Amino acid sequence: MMRRTKLLFIGLACLGGSLQAQPAYDLAQLERLALESSRSVLAAREQLNAARSAVDSAAAFPNPEIEYLSGTLRSRGVGGNLGDARSASLTQPLDLPWLRSARIGAAEAGLAATDAAVRAFEAQLLAGVRLRHYDVLRRQAELKNAREDAALMEGVRARIALRVELGEAPRFELIKADAEMLNAQKAVQVAEFRVGQAGAQLRQVVGAALPADFMLKGQLRDVPAVPPADVVRRSLPGISPDLARARAETVRAERLLDYEKQQRWPRLALKASVSEEPDTRSSQFGVVVSVPLWDRRRGPVGEAAAQLARARHELAAQEFSLDQQLDIAYQQYEIAQAQVAALESGIVRQAEAALKVAEAAYKFGERGFLEVLDAQRVFRAARGELIAARYELAAAWVEIERLRAVPEGQAQ
């Protein structure tokens, strides 16, 4: 007996430890976890390392060329010298300053564009994490309401069954109550499946570092406030990674065009050579000039000019699109905020009060069961609209923060 009691206590302790070990995450923790463990983010950051290496490659000086020849010398004349002949030459191409500055400038602009692209990708990832986080909270709120509706319907059904048994109500009401209870139970099952699906989608965005049995801290109503639209609009050109990337691409296109134009000028190289023959030794020093006679770089210059025009058009389009996206996001935020305020302050409370009145009237025989069902449907629809409005408010906040590219853990 003592052994069984001890095993029982050990089992309960293990169960309690497993329940306590189930991790709970808030939004800031999910954001940090996604940026630290997401393979997509790590892959994007490797592109930044590649861009840094491209700058090193652009700043490298050209390597010298060494040529060595060896052979034999035979004279065709009588009494000529015979012997070995050797020659060595060294050619050092000159990295002209105007070419070097244009090449390095293009690589540095490419690094800036890659850095902005990585920041934009991280902002997009954080937006996905935030949206999925609030989606899980929305599904959990729907599941809570569905369970409350099912419990309420079971209570109503029990009262109807008692009245039918006592002959105070027709059997039709019990059949109708059974159908409504089955619908409520089905709604609970659907809500449970949706919670699991939303959790899997959140884990897909965050990464495998998020355990499968995680829990979330917070509620759907916990949506931070956004700064005024005018403040965000003034600061957006300086903090938006999308605009920074478009500007860097424009600068890179300008440097590439300048580089292609500079290549129309002659290229220079220094050359020194030494040759030995059986009775002579000679040394030479000179300059090698590459004359751009036939190839005037018309094709590469035209291509670079077209790329520059494209980059400028994309920059203008990005500036206009970003401003419009900000307006739309703030309008959606204001609409959702107004809906939440209206539902919280009046509609949901009135629907709940009407349901309580209908239940009390039915309990005392003053109202029919159909009126109770109508009141339940109205209350259920009002709560569903409130959950949807809160989620739309959260989605609008997420979009505004994505445009602002707020770092993880600093969303406010």
Backbone hydrogen bonds, N-H to C=O, Kabsch-Sander energy under -0.5 kcal/mol:
donor,donor_aa,acceptor,acceptor_aa,energy
5,T,1,M,-2.4
6,K,2,M,-2.3
7,L,3,R,-2.3
8,L,4,R,-2.3
9,F,5,T,-2.3
10,I,6,K,-2.3
11,G,7,L,-2.5
12,L,8,L,-2.5
13,A,9,F,-2.3
14,C,10,I,-2.4
15,L,11,G,-2.4
16,G,12,L,-2.7
17,G,13,A,-2.5
18,S,14,C,-2.4
19,L,15,L,-2.2
20,Q,16,G,-2.4
21,A,17,G,-1.8
22,Q,18,S,-0.5
22,Q,19,L,-0.7
25,Y,215,M,-2.8
30,L,26,D,-1.9
31,E,27,L,-2.2
32,R,28,A,-2.2
33,L,29,Q,-2.4
34,A,30,L,-2.2
35,L,31,E,-2.2
36,E,32,R,-1.8
37,S,33,L,-2.0
38,S,34,A,-2.0
42,L,38,S,-2.1
43,A,39,R,-2.4
44,A,40,S,-2.1
45,R,41,V,-2.3
46,E,42,L,-1.3
47,Q,43,A,-1.0
48,L,44,A,-0.9
49,N,45,R,-1.5
50,A,46,E,-2.2
51,A,47,Q,-2.1
52,R,48,L,-2.0
53,S,49,N,-2.0
54,A,50,A,-1.7
55,V,51,A,-1.5
56,D,52,R,-1.8
57,S,53,S,-2.3
58,A,54,A,-2.2
59,A,55,V,-1.8
60,A,56,D,-0.6
60,A,57,S,-0.8
65,E,91,T,-3.3
67,E,89,S,-2.8
69,L,87,S,-3.2
71,G,85,A,-2.6
73,L,83,G,-4.0
74,R,72,T,-0.5
75,S,81,N,-0.5
80,G,77,G,-1.3
83,G,73,L,-1.7
85,A,71,G,-2.8
86,R,276,E,-2.2
87,S,69,L,-2.7
88,A,274,V,-3.3
89,S,67,E,-2.9
90,L,272,A,-3.6
91,T,65,E,-3.1
92,Q,270,L,-3.3
94,L,268,L,-2.5
96,L,94,L,-1.2
100,R,96,L,-2.7
101,S,97,P,-2.7
102,A,98,W,-1.4
103,R,99,L,-2.3
104,I,100,R,-2.6
105,G,101,S,-2.4
106,A,102,A,-2.0
107,A,103,R,-1.9
108,E,104,I,-2.7
109,A,105,G,-2.2
110,G,106,A,-2.0
111,L,107,A,-2.0
112,A,108,E,-2.3
113,A,109,A,-2.4
114,T,110,G,-2.3
115,D,111,L,-2.6
116,A,112,A,-2.3
117,A,113,A,-2.3
118,V,114,T,-2.4
119,R,115,D,-2.1
120,A,116,A,-2.4
121,F,117,A,-2.3
122,E,118,V,-2.5
123,A,119,R,-2.3
124,Q,120,A,-2.2
125,L,121,F,-2.3
126,L,122,E,-2.7
127,A,123,A,-2.1
128,G,124,Q,-2.0
129,V,125,L,-2.4
130,R,126,L,-2.8
131,L,127,A,-2.6
132,R,128,G,-2.4
133,H,129,V,-2.3
134,Y,130,R,-2.2
135,D,131,L,-1.7
136,V,132,R,-2.2
137,L,133,H,-1.9
138,R,134,Y,-2.3
139,R,135,D,-2.5
140,Q,136,V,-2.5
141,A,137,L,-2.2
142,E,138,R,-2.4
143,L,139,R,-2.3
144,K,140,Q,-2.4
145,N,141,A,-2.3
146,A,142,E,-2.6
147,R,143,L,-2.4
148,E,144,K,-2.1
149,D,145,N,-2.8
150,A,146,A,-2.5
151,A,147,R,-2.6
152,L,148,E,-2.5
153,M,149,D,-2.6
154,E,150,A,-2.3
155,G,151,A,-1.9
156,V,152,L,-2.2
157,R,153,M,-2.6
158,A,154,E,-2.2
159,R,155,G,-1.9
160,I,156,V,-2.4
161,A,157,R,-2.6
162,L,158,A,-1.9
163,R,159,R,-2.2
164,V,160,I,-2.9
165,E,161,A,-2.3
166,L,162,L,-1.8
167,G,163,R,-0.5
167,G,164,V,-0.8
168,E,163,R,-2.7
169,A,163,R,-1.0
173,E,170,P,-1.1
174,L,170,P,-0.7
175,I,171,R,-2.0
176,K,172,F,-2.5
177,A,173,E,-2.4
178,D,174,L,-2.5
179,A,175,I,-2.1
180,E,176,K,-2.3
181,M,177,A,-2.4
182,L,178,D,-2.3
183,N,179,A,-2.1
184,A,180,E,-2.1
185,Q,181,M,-2.4
186,K,182,L,-2.4
187,A,183,N,-2.2
188,V,184,A,-1.7
189,Q,185,Q,-2.0
190,V,186,K,-2.5
191,A,187,A,-2.3
192,E,188,V,-2.2
193,F,189,Q,-2.2
194,R,190,V,-2.2
195,V,191,A,-2.0
196,G,192,E,-2.1
197,Q,193,F,-2.4
198,A,194,R,-2.7
199,G,195,V,-2.3
200,A,196,G,-2.1
201,Q,197,Q,-2.2
202,L,198,A,-2.2
203,R,199,G,-2.3
204,Q,200,A,-2.0
205,V,201,Q,-1.6
206,V,202,L,-2.6
207,G,203,R,-2.6
210,L,207,G,-1.4
214,F,211,P,-0.9
215,M,23,P,-1.9
217,K,25,Y,-2.8
222,D,219,Q,-1.4
223,V,221,R,-2.1
232,V,228,P,-2.0
233,R,229,A,-2.6
234,R,230,D,-1.9
235,S,231,V,-1.7
236,L,232,V,-1.8
238,G,235,S,-0.8
239,I,235,S,-1.0
239,I,236,L,-0.8
240,S,236,L,-2.3
244,A,240,S,-2.0
245,R,241,P,-2.4
246,A,242,D,-2.1
247,R,243,L,-2.6
248,A,244,A,-2.3
249,E,245,R,-2.4
250,T,246,A,-1.7
251,V,247,R,-2.4
252,R,248,A,-2.6
253,A,249,E,-2.2
254,E,250,T,-2.0
255,R,251,V,-2.4
256,L,252,R,-2.3
257,L,253,A,-2.2
258,D,254,E,-2.3
259,Y,255,R,-2.4
260,E,256,L,-2.4
261,K,257,L,-2.1
262,Q,258,D,-2.3
263,Q,259,Y,-1.2
264,R,261,K,-1.6
265,W,262,Q,-1.6
267,R,290,S,-1.4
269,A,288,V,-1.6
270,L,92,Q,-2.5
271,K,286,G,-2.6
272,A,90,L,-2.7
273,S,284,Q,-2.6
274,V,88,A,-3.4
275,S,282,S,-2.8
276,E,86,R,-3.6
277,E,280,T,-3.2
282,S,275,S,-2.7
284,Q,273,S,-3.0
286,G,271,K,-3.0
288,V,269,A,-3.7
289,V,287,V,-0.5
290,S,267,R,-3.0
291,V,289,V,-0.8
293,L,291,V,-2.2
296,R,294,W,-0.9
301,V,297,R,-2.2
302,G,298,R,-2.2
303,E,299,G,-2.5
304,A,300,P,-2.4
305,A,301,V,-2.3
306,A,302,G,-2.1
307,Q,303,E,-2.2
308,L,304,A,-1.9
309,A,305,A,-2.2
310,R,306,A,-2.3
311,A,307,Q,-2.3
312,R,308,L,-2.2
313,H,309,A,-2.1
314,E,310,R,-2.5
315,L,311,A,-2.0
316,A,312,R,-2.1
317,A,313,H,-2.5
318,Q,314,E,-2.4
319,E,315,L,-2.2
320,F,316,A,-2.1
321,S,317,A,-2.7
322,L,318,Q,-2.5
323,D,319,E,-1.7
324,Q,320,F,-2.1
325,Q,321,S,-2.7
326,L,322,L,-2.0
327,D,323,D,-1.9
328,I,324,Q,-2.6
329,A,325,Q,-2.4
330,Y,326,L,-2.2
331,Q,327,D,-2.4
332,Q,328,I,-2.5
333,Y,329,A,-2.1
334,E,330,Y,-2.5
335,I,331,Q,-2.4
336,A,332,Q,-2.6
337,Q,333,Y,-2.4
338,A,334,E,-2.2
339,Q,335,I,-2.2
340,V,336,A,-2.6
341,A,337,Q,-2.3
342,A,338,A,-2.4
343,L,339,Q,-2.5
344,E,340,V,-2.8
345,S,341,A,-2.3
346,G,342,A,-1.6
347,I,342,A,-1.6
348,V,343,L,-2.2
349,R,343,L,-0.5
350,Q,346,G,-2.8
351,A,347,I,-2.4
352,E,348,V,-2.5
353,A,349,R,-2.5
354,A,350,Q,-2.5
355,L,351,A,-1.9
356,K,352,E,-2.2
357,V,353,A,-2.2
358,A,354,A,-2.3
359,E,355,L,-2.6
360,A,356,K,-2.4
361,A,357,V,-2.6
362,Y,358,A,-2.5
363,K,359,E,-2.3
364,F,360,A,-1.6
365,G,362,Y,-1.2
366,E,361,A,-3.2
367,R,361,A,-0.9
372,V,368,G,-1.1
373,L,369,F,-2.2
374,D,370,L,-2.3
375,A,371,E,-2.2
376,Q,372,V,-2.3
377,R,373,L,-2.5
378,V,374,D,-2.3
379,F,375,A,-2.3
380,R,376,Q,-2.9
381,A,377,R,-2.7
382,A,378,V,-2.2
383,R,379,F,-2.3
384,G,380,R,-2.2
385,E,381,A,-2.3
386,L,382,A,-1.9
387,I,383,R,-2.3
388,A,384,G,-2.4
389,A,385,E,-2.5
390,R,386,L,-2.4
391,Y,387,I,-2.2
392,E,388,A,-2.4
393,L,389,A,-2.1
394,A,390,R,-2.3
395,A,391,Y,-2.7
396,A,392,E,-2.2
397,W,393,L,-2.1
398,V,394,A,-2.5
399,E,395,A,-2.1
400,I,396,A,-2.1
401,E,397,W,-2.4
402,R,398,V,-2.1
403,L,399,E,-2.1
404,R,400,I,-1.8
405,A,401,E,-1.2
406,V,401,E,-1.5
410,Q,407,P,-1.6
412,Q,410,Q,-0.6
